[in-house]
Amino acid sequence: MGKKKLQGADGINFQMQLTIKGLETVTFPKETLTNESGKDIAWIECLGGKVSAYVNLPHAVRPNNIQPFQLSDCIQIDLISDKVIEYMKAYLKKHMKGNYSNEILKQLNVSSMECNITIKCVGKCKPKDIINLFEKSVDKTFIAQEARDKKKTFRKDQDSIIYRKDHYYRLKVYNKSKEQNDKGNPLVESNLIRVEFVFLERMLDSMYADRMSLEDILTRKSLRKLIDQYQETFTDICEKNIKPMLNGCVQEVFECLTASNSGKEISEALYKCKECIVDVEVLRKALKKWYAFKKQADRSKQVIAYYRDNNFGMPEDVIRTIKQMHNSL
């Protein structure tokens, strides 16, 4: 048996435009299906002839969405699908009356799908350290696109980072523990970090082609495609963004070390390159490279121990946390 994949589905949005004569601009009120904890399993509404619907799969099996809807939950997907489809069908029948047919429901197609992984940060790592690492990785890559398109493709605050690749996906990395605390859930585990992708129209087209209806999407096969796409996209960012950023940070610290002969090269490099040290491993690799360059015995272990013991405040276990995420896909 293979390892359990920790990534899974969360919210899924669907849309369709009513084209029946007399209903092109109609509005129907929003109605919501909730779980025993009062959380939304699904909702549907119609504004100006546009039907919008939403399904939150974790809420169909759990009181909250701290953990996503994983492949192991798919044993219940047929029951969930039947329940949601009947709910949507009843809503449309009630409001469309004689204009309703089952063909109408088949036109309710997926418009976005969220998939995420949520884990506890490893060791001394904090959610803000992971957010900082992603900031440095994706910001440099998309600055040119932001300037060219004159759009905001990147946003960061202390507890989250949001990045958008137009028409393909939105990436959000955030402190899930704080989010839950802010929502009034004080019992949530501390130091939870979530890396979330919301896949958009072009990505969905490549994943599902013409199999995008509500009935098509709420299946194990469809969710397996979503989970596999998450793994591919996460791995792509690790290889094309995070690894080059880390290598660049190591090189920058190394160049700071070699730029001086003051006898205080290490403390000077730490001061000048503090922002580059997104993980103590960056400093360790730069020091090893520097000692080899000077043809001296490698004292990187002792140096790092000294700065760790003196509470210099360097982030630790950040790379280990990313590796744990990747190994859990």
C-alpha positions in Angstrom: 0.0 0.0 0.0 1.3 3.5 -0.9 1.8 6.3 1.5 -1.2 8.4 2.4 -1.4 11.7 0.4 -2.1 14.6 2.8 -3.3 17.1 0.1 -6.9 17.2 -0.6 -9.9 19.2 -1.9 -11.7 22.1 -0.2 -14.1 24.5 -1.8 -15.4 24.0 -5.3 -17.2 26.7 -7.3 -19.7 26.1 -10.1 -21.5 28.5 -12.5 -23.9 28.6 -15.4 -25.9 31.3 -17.3 -29.6 30.7 -17.7 -30.6 31.1 -21.4 -34.2 30.2 -21.2 -36.4 33.0 -22.5 -37.7 35.1 -19.6 -35.1 33.8 -17.1 -32.0 35.5 -18.6 -31.9 38.2 -15.9 -33.9 36.5 -13.1 -32.7 36.5 -9.4 -33.3 33.7 -6.9 -32.4 33.9 -3.2 -29.3 32.1 -1.8 -30.0 28.9 0.0 -27.5 26.9 2.1 -27.0 23.3 3.1 -25.1 23.0 6.4 -23.6 20.3 8.6 -24.3 19.7 12.2 -21.8 22.4 13.2 -23.5 25.0 11.1 -20.8 25.1 8.5 -21.7 25.3 4.8 -21.6 22.0 2.9 -23.1 23.7 -0.2 -25.0 26.8 -1.3 -26.6 28.0 -4.5 -28.0 31.3 -5.8 -29.0 33.1 -9.0 -28.2 36.7 -9.6 -29.2 38.3 -12.9 -29.6 35.0 -14.6 -26.2 33.7 -13.5 -26.4 30.6 -11.2 -23.5 30.3 -8.8 -23.0 27.2 -6.5 -20.4 26.2 -4.0 -19.5 22.8 -2.4 -17.2 22.5 0.6 -16.2 18.8 0.7 -14.4 18.9 4.1 -17.6 20.2 5.8 -19.5 17.2 4.4 -17.4 14.8 6.5 -15.9 17.0 9.3 -17.0 19.9 11.6 -14.4 22.2 10.0 -12.0 22.4 7.1 -8.7 22.3 9.0 -7.9 19.1 7.1 -8.9 18.9 3.4 -11.0 16.2 1.8 -8.4 13.6 1.1 -8.5 10.4 -1.1 -9.2 8.4 2.0 -12.4 10.4 2.4 -13.6 9.3 -1.0 -15.3 6.3 0.4 -18.1 8.8 1.1 -18.0 10.7 -2.2 -21.0 9.0 -3.8 -23.2 9.7 -0.9 -22.0 13.3 -0.8 -22.5 13.7 -4.5 -26.1 12.4 -4.4 -26.9 14.7 -1.4 -25.5 17.8 -3.1 -27.0 17.1 -6.5 -30.4 16.5 -5.1 -30.1 19.7 -3.1 -29.2 21.7 -6.2 -31.9 20.0 -8.3 -34.5 20.8 -5.7 -33.5 24.5 -5.6 -33.7 24.9 -9.3 -37.0 23.0 -9.6 -38.5 25.2 -6.9 -37.5 28.5 -8.5 -37.6 27.6 -12.2 -40.8 25.6 -11.9 -42.0 24.3 -15.3 -38.8 25.6 -17.0 -36.6 23.1 -15.2 -35.3 20.0 -16.8 -32.4 17.7 -15.7 -30.4 19.0 -18.7 -30.2 22.3 -16.9 -28.2 20.9 -14.0 -25.7 19.4 -16.4 -24.8 22.9 -17.5 -23.7 23.8 -14.0 -19.9 23.6 -14.6 -16.9 23.9 -12.4 -15.3 27.4 -12.4 -12.6 26.9 -9.7 -11.3 24.1 -7.4 -9.3 24.5 -4.2 -6.7 21.9 -3.2 -4.4 22.3 -0.2 -2.0 20.6 2.2 -2.1 21.6 5.9 0.7 20.4 8.3 2.3 21.4 11.6 5.6 23.2 11.0 8.6 20.9 11.8 10.8 21.6 14.8 11.6 25.3 15.4 10.0 26.4 12.1 7.1 28.9 12.4 4.4 29.7 9.8 5.9 33.1 9.2 9.1 31.5 8.2 7.4 29.4 5.5 5.5 32.5 4.3 8.8 34.4 4.1 10.4 31.6 2.0 7.5 31.6 -0.5 7.6 35.4 -0.6 11.2 35.4 -1.6 10.6 32.6 -4.1 7.6 33.8 -6.0 8.1 37.6 -5.8 11.3 37.7 -7.8 9.8 35.5 -10.5 6.7 37.5 -11.1 7.9 41.1 -10.7 8.3 41.4 -14.5 4.8 40.2 -15.1 3.4 42.5 -12.5 5.1 45.5 -14.2 4.0 44.4 -17.7 0.4 43.7 -16.9 0.0 46.5 -14.4 -1.8 44.1 -12.2 -1.3 43.0 -8.6 -0.2 39.5 -8.9 1.4 39.3 -5.5 0.3 40.3 -2.0 1.8 39.6 1.4 1.0 40.4 5.0 2.5 39.0 8.2 0.3 35.9 8.2 -0.3 35.1 4.5 1.0 35.4 1.0 -1.2 35.4 -2.1 0.2 35.0 -5.6 -1.8 34.7 -8.8 -0.9 33.1 -12.2 -3.7 34.5 -14.2 -6.2 32.0 -15.6 -4.3 29.0 -14.2 -4.2 29.3 -10.4 -4.0 31.3 -7.2 -1.5 30.3 -4.6 -2.1 31.2 -0.9 0.2 30.3 1.9 -1.0 31.2 5.3 -1.0 30.6 9.1 -4.0 28.2 9.4 -3.8 28.2 13.2 -4.2 31.9 13.4 -7.0 31.9 10.9 -8.9 29.4 13.0 -8.1 31.3 16.2 -9.5 34.4 14.5 -12.7 32.5 13.7 -13.2 31.6 17.3 -11.6 28.1 17.4 -9.0 28.4 20.2 -8.5 24.6 20.4 -6.8 24.3 17.0 -3.3 22.9 17.0 -0.5 25.6 17.0 1.9 26.3 14.1 -0.3 24.9 11.3 0.8 26.1 7.9 -1.4 25.7 4.8 -0.3 25.8 1.1 -3.4 26.2 -1.0 -3.9 26.3 -4.8 -7.2 27.4 -6.4 -7.1 26.1 -9.9 -8.8 28.3 -12.5 -10.3 27.9 -16.0 -7.3 27.1 -18.1 -5.9 24.6 -15.7 -9.4 23.1 -15.2 -9.8 22.8 -19.0 -6.5 20.8 -19.2 -7.5 18.6 -16.3 -11.1 17.8 -17.2 -11.8 18.9 -20.9 -15.5 18.5 -21.4 -16.2 16.6 -18.1 -16.8 19.6 -15.9 -20.4 19.3 -14.7 -21.4 19.0 -11.0 -21.9 15.3 -11.5 -18.6 14.8 -13.3 -16.6 16.7 -10.6 -18.0 15.1 -7.5 -16.3 11.7 -8.2 -13.2 9.9 -6.9 -11.7 10.0 -10.4 -12.1 13.8 -10.6 -10.7 14.4 -7.1 -7.7 12.1 -7.9 -6.9 14.4 -10.9 -7.1 17.4 -8.6 -4.8 15.9 -6.0 -2.3 14.8 -8.7 -2.4 18.3 -10.2 -1.6 19.8 -6.8 1.4 17.5 -6.5 2.6 18.5 -10.0 2.1 22.3 -9.4 3.7 22.2 -5.9 6.7 20.3 -7.2 7.1 22.7 -10.1 7.3 25.7 -7.7 9.8 23.8 -5.6 12.0 23.1 -8.6 11.6 26.4 -10.5 11.2 28.9 -7.7 12.3 27.7 -4.2 15.4 25.8 -5.1 16.9 28.6 -7.3 16.0 31.1 -4.6 17.8 29.0 -1.9 20.9 28.6 -4.2 20.9 32.3 -4.8 20.8 33.0 -1.1 23.7 30.7 -0.4 25.7 32.4 -3.1 24.9 35.9 -1.8 26.1 34.9 1.8 29.2 33.3 0.3 30.0 36.5 -1.6 29.6 38.6 1.5 32.0 36.3 3.3 34.6 36.6 0.6 34.3 40.3 0.2 36.0 41.1 3.5 39.3 40.3 5.2 38.5 42.1 8.4 38.6 39.1 10.6 34.9 39.6 11.3 33.7 38.2 8.0 31.0 36.0 9.5 29.4 38.7 11.7 29.5 41.2 8.9 27.9 38.7 6.5 25.2 37.9 9.0 24.4 41.6 9.3 24.5 42.3 5.6 22.7 39.2 4.4 20.3 38.6 7.3 17.3 38.6 4.9 18.9 35.9 2.8 19.2 33.5 5.6 15.7 32.1 5.3 16.9 28.9 7.0 20.0 28.2 9.0 20.9 25.7 6.3 21.6 28.6 3.9 24.3 29.9 6.3 25.7 26.4 6.8 26.1 25.8 3.1 27.7 29.2 2.5 30.1 28.7 5.4 31.2 25.2 4.1 31.7 26.8 0.6 33.7 29.6 2.2 36.0 27.4 4.2 36.7 25.2 1.2 37.4 28.4 -0.8 39.9 29.5 1.8 41.3 25.9 2.0 40.7 25.9 5.8 39.1 23.3 8.1 35.3 23.3 8.0 34.1 25.0 11.2 30.5 25.6 9.9 29.1 23.3 12.6 30.7 25.2 15.4 29.8 28.6 14.0 26.1 27.7 13.7 26.1 26.2 17.2 27.5 29.4 18.5 24.9 31.7 16.9 22.1 29.3 17.8 23.2 29.2 21.4 23.3 33.0 21.5 19.8 33.3 20.2 20.7 35.1 17.0 17.2 34.4 15.8 17.9 32.6 12.5 14.9 30.6 11.1 15.4 26.8 11.5 13.7 23.7 10.0 12.1 25.7 7.2 13.5 23.5 4.5 12.6 20.4 6.5 9.0 21.6 6.7 8.9 22.1 2.9 10.4 18.7 2.4 7.9 17.1 4.7 5.1 18.7 2.7 6.6 17.5 -0.6 7.1 14.0 0.8 3.5 13.9 1.9 2.1 14.5 -1.6 
